[in-house]
Amino acid sequence: MKNTSQITLKSGRRQRIWQGHPWVFAGEVRSQPNPEFNGQSVVLKDERGRFLGVGVYNSKSQIVWRRFSRDARAVFDQAFLERTIKKAVSRRPDGSFRRLLWSEADDLPGLIVDQFDSVLVVQAVTLAVDQRLPAISEILQDLLQPEVILFRNDAPSRQHEGLSLEVRTADGRAFPPKWFAIDGMEYFLDLQKGHKTGFYLDQREEHARVAAFAKGHNVLDGFSNQGSFALHCARAGATSVTAVEISEECVALAGKNAARNRLKVKFVQENLFDYFTAHRKEKYGLIILDPPSFARNRKAVDGALRGYKEINLRALRMLEPGGILATYSCSLHVDRALFIEVLRQAAADSGRRVEVIAQTGQPIDHPVLLTMPESEYLKGCYLRAD
């Protein structure tokens, strides 16, 4: 099969594709194929006819083209998928809980796969990947022999590709919640209905690193979700651990996890901003802030920055002398420079001497494509306040 159509860029401006970015937006093209090529492999050329890559096409999306190869002969077919999936999996560290495939960072635009022991959770967020799910499922089954393949195709971004939302298993059977042992801790995970793919695998390494600061201190885990940071801090010998989470469902689940692991954590269902106001005189040796995204789109960035500043300022004021604040942002539209600037402003307003003792990012199984800022969303800092 040969590529039978192409997209041509507009002339007169330097576009991101020249800096290695794999996306082209509808407003950047002079000509494009008919909708009959949606989901298919399409060549990209500039206004002079110079080849820029092969990508998957979708006229329904604002991102009309996503590069998967710089080889003019490449086709987004089963052979390519098998070869590229095997390559990506071979680069992952050994383990039973990890991200196996990370979209454009693995030359598989729109395909995300997380492994939870014998279960693979697959997300298809582009039309091209969605059309090829049967082939992808076959490749994953042959390569990894999972007991269950669960399709979590409920990400809102699918709607931008003209796709419906659904959650199902490959064999059509329901997959009920069950206990999983992750890094020495047992969690009751609902992979079919839980947030995203059911557990924040991108923070696994951080749970243990942050817990190393907990021994002998009162700890506050803000935006606790399933309680992972809180549980690891309790196990590490914290004097006390308080976990604050607004979701009633998450609080109940975190409490169940604590009981299962025989760990003592005080879980509070409350908005963290309200908790800080009501308990502003309390002091902690370690505070963890791992909020959900404050900026769902670029229009929300200004509000997100105000929120990040306020929540970090309040946390800094509640730290004991020498206390540690482990703070994170998973907002795609708030880059590392903006996040650091917000922390700098919060430190200045706190009136305390604050030093950065470490910066963190995504683990090795969530690789960042250097020419695609959108592949990097998670950033963090450990701060010490005197």
URTAFEN-V100890 format. One record per run of one state. SS is the DSSP state (helix for helix, strand for strand, loop for the rest). FROM is the first residue (numbers start at 1). LEN is the number of residues. If there is no record, write none. Layout:
{{SS	FROM	LEN} {SS	FROM	LEN}}
This chain:
{{loop	1	5} {strand	6	4} {loop	10	6} {helix	16	4} {loop	20	3} {strand	23	3} {helix	26	3} {strand	29	3} {loop	32	3} {helix	35	3} {loop	38	3} {strand	41	5} {loop	46	5} {strand	51	7} {loop	58	5} {strand	63	7} {loop	70	8} {helix	78	13} {loop	91	6} {strand	97	6} {helix	103	4} {loop	107	4} {strand	111	6} {loop	117	2} {strand	119	6} {loop	125	2} {helix	127	5} {loop	132	1} {helix	133	12} {loop	145	3} {strand	148	6} {loop	154	2} {helix	156	6} {loop	162	4} {strand	166	4} {loop	170	8} {strand	178	5} {loop	183	2} {strand	185	5} {loop	190	11} {helix	201	11} {loop	212	6} {strand	218	5} {loop	223	5} {helix	228	8} {loop	236	4} {strand	240	6} {loop	246	2} {helix	248	13} {loop	261	5} {strand	266	4} {loop	270	2} {helix	272	7} {loop	279	5} {strand	284	7} {loop	291	7} {helix	298	20} {loop	318	1} {strand	319	11} {loop	330	6} {helix	336	15} {loop	351	3} {strand	354	7} {loop	361	12} {helix	373	3} {loop	376	3} {strand	379	7} {loop	386	1}}
